[in-house]
Structure formats: C-alpha cells, structure tokens
Amino acid sequence: MNSDGDLGAMEKNRNWIILVLFIAAITIRCMMLMMPHSGEGKPPMYGDYEAQRHWMEITNNLPVLDWYKNTADNDLQYWGLDYPPLTAFHSYICGAVGKLCVPEMVELHASRGIETYNTKVFMKLTVLLSDLFVYLPGAYYAVSGVAFSYKHTAVFVDALTLLWLHPCLLLIDHGHFQYNSVSIGLALFAVGAMARHRYLLASVFFTSSFLFKQIALYYAPAFFFGILALCMRDGFFVGVPNVLMTGLVVVGTVAVIFYPWLATLPATDDVGQVLHRMFPFSRGLFEDKVANFWCSVSVAVKFQRIFDLSVMLKVATGCTVVSLLPACLCNFRARYGSGTFVASVVASACSFFLFSFHVHEKSILFPIVMSALVPVAMPKENRQEAAKVVIILTFISLFSMYPLVVKDNLHVLYTSLMLATAAACELTCQSEAWLQLWRGIICVVVACHFIHAAFEPPERLPDLWTMMFTISSFCCFAAATIALTVAQLKCAFDLKYNPKWE
C-alpha cells in the first residue's frame, strides 16, 4: 500500500492515476478473452459457461412464464434457470444481442454445447461489458462514498486498485465464467449510497443485487440493520415513516422485477416456481470442497449423514445468525459511521460463507471482494494493518479455489494471479512480524501444491489433498472473521473513533 510520503504527488495526479487504473482493468480483461472456461470440451453437461449460454437460449426462445418451468423445450435437468429474475433479464439482453451477432449460439436445442470461436469471444465480451457498466462504476461509487472523509488520494487509489483488479473476481468471472460482478457491483452501489445516507437508493440497489444473484443474501442482515439505524437516527416518530417508506421501496423494486410472474392470475404458482428454483434446499449442506466450517469438520463428523437436511438447515441458520449479529448490531451505536456499516457487511458475508446452508467454493467472492473496502473504513493508525490482512486474505481466497482451478484447467490464469497477489503481499508486509506470518503462509501454500501435484492420495481418502486446501483456508477465514468482529465491538470503525482519523 502507499506510504504517506507519496501522497502529495498522488493528489496532483489523482484523475490520471484513476484513468490508468481503468485502462489497466479493461486491458487485463481483454487479455483473458481466450482463457479456458468451465466445462470446456466436457460433454454432456459442460459447465457454468454452458449454463449461462443456455439461459440466453431459453430466455430468447420461450415465453417468460416458461423460463423456470420444466417443459418440452425447457429441460430443467439441463442447466435449468435457478437464479433470480434479474439474471434472467440479463441473459435475455445478452442473448438478444447474441442473436444478432452470433445467431447460432442461441438456436433452441441446436446450440447445446456450442463452443465456436465466435461464441466464446461473444460470451467473454458480455462479462467484460457487464463489468464496464455495473461493477467498475459500482466499485468507484462505493470507494468514493466510504472514503469521503479522507483527505488523501492514496487511500482511495489502494481500495479502487484492489476492487478493479480483484484476482478472485478475474479468476471466477473471466476464467471459470460467471456474472458475479453484476450482483457485487449492485451491492457496491448500495454501500456507496449507504455511505452517503441515501438509504432509499441503497434499498433499490441491494434488492436488485439480491434479485440478480441470491448469494447477495450474505449482505442482507447488514443492510437490514444499517438501513434501520439510519431511518431511526432522528427519533422514533421520524424513524417509523422512514422505515415504512423503505419497506415500500423494497416491495416496489421486487414487484417491478417480478412483474411478468405477478401479472398472471393467480400468481402464486408462477412466483412459487421461481422461488423454488432460487432456493433449492435439497442440494445439500455444501457443494464440492468449500473452505467453510461444515466441509472442514466433515473429515471427522459427517453432519449431513447424521441429521436430516431440514435439521441441518436450522442449525446452519442458527450458527450464521449467532456469528453475524454482534457486528451487525453495532450499526445502532451513537457513533455509527460508514466504516461501521462496511465492517458489518463483511462480517455478515463471512458468517454466511463459514456457516450457512449450501455454500460452494465460489461464494468466497462475496465476502472477499467487499473486504477491499475495510482499510478505507479504518482510522489512519490501523489502516496499514487492515490492508495487510485484506491482501493476505485475497491470496488465501485464491488458494482456497484451487480444486475448482484443477477441474476447469485454469492453471495458467491461477498461477499468474497467485504470483501477482503474492508480490502485492510481499510489498505490503514490510514489518518483521508480518513478514514472518506471510512467509509461513507461503510455506503452507507451496507445500499443499507440491503434495497435490507429486503424490497420489490414499485410496481410502481420495479427497485428502483437496481437504488440505479447504481446512487451511477455513482456519484463516475463521480467524479473520473473529478479528473483524472483535475490532467492530471495540469501536475500531466508529465515527470520530480517533483524532488521527484522516
């Protein structure tokens, strides 16, 4: 991160620095257009890339009310649409443009598994353009809101650099292939609105984020308590109308997005089918090998075999709520500030990732990307320490997704991003204590990769090497969540916490 000695020069060149960062962000994304993607050359189901393309095919060839239904032309067993309606509309728009540019990619049935050069370029460009119109401006809006009280460009630039060039997002959205950046971008817009006390606008953005991808539920408790605190800050009689107005805005946003299904009479069956597809609780406690509590302890205790899914759903929900409540309730403190809110958003997302029901490895994107705002939200004396933690956790998040990298053959991209992030960690961790911690982490990471590559796992324990990645990453994520919650409880993010806040 930048030192205070460089601040003067950065202040004079702030706009140029941001322009260079923007060009770098777009250039790097363009360089990734022909990277491998999930399920490439692996019939019959292929992977998430094919799922996203298939949704473009479905939304451009079938009536709206059939998008989530199992019909003769829509086999839900073949990548049936299971994301909220805003994703469906996004798929429709992308597919409509695709029909003009590469018509064969959205032909009903005939386009299944299509992997032509033109199709691949078009699909990758849709992710890039989604970043350009939603994620990149969302990140800028969030950082400029949270960092509004800071005098220095360096704090702003550091956070914006990590968000715009976030290695985990590049790996998953531009490598593996998804559109997480749209949901996270909308959530970042919501954070920026909250920092400016525009809670009605924040309600629209967050609801849209959730209705693009349901994993944005990870942020919901923080937004609930944060918006409630803002509404009630002027007293009960002023606060209650504010709360009612916020509720109307949320309901109105949902109604607009769900309108095609609500317009049918009766609407219960159609809306119910959409919700059923959005929340498939029957899929299990976790997916693949994810660095959360339930997967990590499954080495010793198979909770999903001991208890029914309905019981584990309640237990996981209870653990998640207990973990996130302390940090989220801090939004009601008298010295509540944007830093308090940012910390609660990250703590809430971390708690969901660690303890909630049906988590997969890609879900780490939602807490780790938002954590880039934490150093901006810290007082001056703690800012550098927070920056070290965030960049190290970013490295560990990449490491935790290595099993997915192996599955998708993304080794070149993964290695490039790991080396770049490791270099950033090396430059950031300059004190002796932090260097020792960082070098220790590097030793564990190198050892895990060496063992995974050089030795076959025991026949009785075929997932043993993969679990090394999972358990070691979980320990780091859990420690960081505890540290963040403790810092929040100690008022480390509160407004006017320290006279050195700049």
Secondary structure, DSSP 4 states (H G I P E B T S, - for coil): ---GGGHHHHHHTHHHHHHHHHHHHHHHHHHTTTS--TTTT-TTT--HHHHHHHHHHHHHHS-GGGTTS-BTTB-TTTT---S-HHHHHHHHHHHHHHHHH-GGGG-TTTTTT---HHHHHHHHHHHHHHIIIIIHHHHHHHHHHHTTT---HHHHHHHHHHHHT-HHHIIIIIIII--HHHHHHHHHHHHHHHHTT-HHHHHHHHHHHHTT-GGGGGGHHHHHHHHHHHHTTT-HHHHHHHHHHHHHHHHHHHHHHTHHHHTSSS-HHHHHHHHHHH--GGG-SB-SS-SSHHHHHTTT--HHHHS-HHHHHHHHHHHHHHHHHHHHHGGGSTT--HHHHHHHHHHHHHHHHHHSSSB-GGGGHHHHHHGGGTGGGS-HHHHHHHHHHHHHHHHHHHHHTHHHHHHHT-HHHHHHHHHHHHHHHHHH--SHHHHHHHHHHHHHHHHHHHHHHHSPPPTT-TTHHHHHHHHHHHHHHHHHHHHHHHHHHTTTTSTT--TT--
